[in-house]
Amino acid sequence: MLTLLKLLQDGHFHSGQAIGQALRISRSAVWKQVRRLESEFGVELNRVRGRGYQLVRPIVLLGDTALAKKGLSDIYPFHIYESLGSTNAEAIRLLEKGVEPPFLVLAEKQAAGRGRRGRIWQSPFGENIYLSLAVRIQKGARQLEGLSLVIGLAVMQALRASGVSGVGLKWPNDVLVQGKKIAGVLLELTGDPADVCHVIVGVGVNVNMEGGGCIEQPWTSMKLELQSYIDRNCLVYELCLKLREYLVRHAESGFVALQKEWELNHLWQGCEVALIAGAQRIEGVVLGVDHVGALRLSVNGVEQRYSGGEISLRLRDDHRA
C-alpha cells in the first residue's frame, strides 16, 4: 500500500499498466489495491479512462529518510507504521519487548485512536500526526506533576513555530485555536510512580484534515488555519524539538518553573466555567493552576482545587456533558 501511495504522491496520473509494472502485479491486482486504498484508508482517487489514477488531494507520507535527514534520530529513535490500533498501545508493547526509552511511535493511521475520557480521536490516513513518546521517569511522583500541561505547552509552541497564530491552551491538555480544538494530549503510565516508571506521551495534531466526520466538538486543523498543505515530516521534527526542550525543563525544575508560562497561555484564565465530574457540575471562575497542575477555581468566592483524568472543563454556557 505504501509503495502504491509513493507512486501517486507526485499528484500526476499513473496508468494501471505503469502501476502494475512498478509493483510487479497484474492490472486486476492494481484495481484491487486501489479499491483497498479507498475503502480501508479513506484515500480519494480520480479515475480517468486512458490516463489512470491520481490522488484527489496530495499526501506526503512520513518517511524514515526524510525524518533522518532532518535529524530526528538525534532527538529520539523512532518507529513508523502504516496503521496501528493506537500509537500509545504500540509504545507500551515495545516497552514490554525490552525496547529502551526514549523512543517515538508514529503512524499514518490509527484504527482505535482515543482522547481523554475514552473519546474517539479521528485518525484518517496520512492527514494528521499520531505520535507517542515513551520516556522513563526515575525520580518518583514529583516528575509526573503537571506533566500533561507541560506537554500541552510544547505542542502549542511547535504549532506557533510552524506558523499557526492564536494558539492557546485549555486545562488540562487541549490545544485550541479560536475556541476550536487543533491538538490533544493523552498520557498513560506504566510501572510504579513512586519508583521507576514509564510515561507514554500521546499527541494528536489535526494537520491536513478538512472533513471531521463525527467529531463531537468544534475543531480546526493547520491546513484550515494556514490555507496551505503542511509537510508532516517538518512538523514532527519541530514537535520533537519542543517536546525535548520542555521535558528537560520539567525534569530539572518541576512544573512550578513553568506554571506562570502555562497560565499566560490558558485561554480560559479568568473565565466563568463549569467543571463536569461524572454527574456533578461545579460552576466557578478560573484562577489558574497550582504548582502540581491542579485547576484553581473560585467557587462561591472560595478557592477550590481540582485534578483527575475524568474531569472535563466547559465554559459556563456550554451545557454539553
C-alpha positions, -999 to +999 in steps of 0.1 A: +000+000+000+028+024+009+046+017-024+014+025-043+010+057-024+046+067-030+040+063-068+010+085-066+025+112-043+036+134-072+000+142-080+001+131-116-020+104-133-005+069-134-018+043-157-029+009-144-002-007-166+026+015-152+015+009-116+013-029-123+048-028-137+062-009-108+045-031-082+050-063-103+013-072-101-014-076-127-038-048-137-066-065-119-045-066-088-038-029-092-076-023-093-080-043-060-052-023-044-068+010-055-101-002-040-084-010-008-068+024-006-102+040-009-122+016+014-097+009+042-076+040+042-101+066+030-077+079+003-097+096-025-086+090-061-095+104-095-100+077-122-099+087-159-101+062-187-069+062-207-050+082-181-052+061-150-053+071-113-045+103-095-047+114-059-076+139-053-055+156-025-017+155-020-003+131+006+033+133+018+040+102+038+060+102+070+094+089+058+124+073+076+148+090+052+131+124+053+130+124+091+165+111+095+178+139+072+161+165+094+180+150+124+151+133+142+172+103+151+195+127+171+165+137+192+146+104+196+148+070+179+116+064+160+093+037+146+069+044+117+038+023+110+013+022+081-016+016+105-019+009+143-048+004+167-032+032+188+004+046+190+002+046+228-007+009+228+022+001+205+047+021+226+036+000+256+041-032+236+076-021+226+085-013+262+073-048+272+095-063+245+125-045+260+130-015+237+148+012+257+132+046+260+131+073+250+116+064+216+088+076+193+060+057+177+044+073+146+015+060+125-001+071+093-035+059+106-050+048+139-079+023+140-086+029+177-072+063+184-086+079+216-085+110+237-094+117+273-125+101+289-124+073+263-134+096+234-126+086+199-098+106+182-105+109+145-075+094+127-077+095+089-048+081+069-019+103+060-035+136+071-026+142+107+001+135+134-005+105+156+026+103+179+036+086+211+068+093+230+079+067+256+100+082+284+114+068+317+107+086+349+132+078+377+127+104+404+093+094+417+060+111+416+074+146+415+085+141+379+048+135+370+035+167+385+019+189+358+034+168+331+004+168+308+002+206+310+039+208+301+033+186+270+005+210+260+029+239+262+054+220+239+027+212+214+014+248+214+049+262+208+055+238+180+023+250+163+033+286+167+067+279+153+050+263+123+030+295+116-003+289+134-014+320+152-039+324+180-029+290+196-036+286+233-043+260+260-074+247+278-070+228+310-059+201+313-044+192+279-063+206+249-047+229+224-072+253+208-073+280+181-102+305+183-121+281+206-116+251+182-095+220+191-064+215+170-044+191+191-047+170+223-026+151+247-031+118+264-006+104+290-005+068+301+016+054+330+032+020+333+052+008+363+055+022+399+051+060+400+068+060+434+100+044+419+109+038+383+081+040+357+074+049+321+051+075+307+036+073+272+031+108+259+004+106+232+000+136+210-026+141+182-025+171+159-050+179+132-027+188+103-042+185+068-076+172+078-105+191+062-135+169+070-142+158+105-169+131+103-184+126+137-162+148+158-181+158+190-167+193+194-156+223+174-123+216+157-098+230+132-066+220+115-033+236+105-044+235+068-077+252+076-059+279+096-030+284+072-048+277+039-018+256+027-007+220+028+016+211+057+046+187+054+041+165+084+077+155+084+087+191+092+060+193+119+072+160+136+107+174+138+096+207+152+073+190+177+100+167+189+124+196+194+098+213+216+089+181+235+126+175+244+131+211+254+101+212+277+107+177+292+142+187+301+130+219+318+103+200+337+128+173+348+153+199+360+130+224+377+095+208+381+062+222+369+065+252+393+090+267+369+065+265+340+034+274+360+033+310+350+040+304+314+011+279+313-013+303+329-003+331+305-013+308+276-045+295+292-073+308+270-099+304+298-080+323+325-105+344+345-135+329+326-167+316+342-167+278+337-184+246+346-164+217+358-180+183+349-171+153+371-195+124+363-230+137+372-216+166+392-214+201+378-194+228+396-195+264+384-168+289+392-142+313+378-108+301+367-080+314+389-052+294+373-033+262+383-013+253+413+023+240+415+013+204+405-011+214+377-044+212+395-071+236+384-078+265+408-114+276+407-132+303+427-165+286+437-189+310+455-159+331+464-139+302+479-108+288+461-111+251+453-086+228+435-094+200+411-074+174+392-081+140+377-085+122+344-123+121+344-128+158+348-140+180+319-140+218+317-165+238+298-174+275+295-204+280+318-229+285+290-218+253+272-241+225+285-225+195+268-217+166+290 
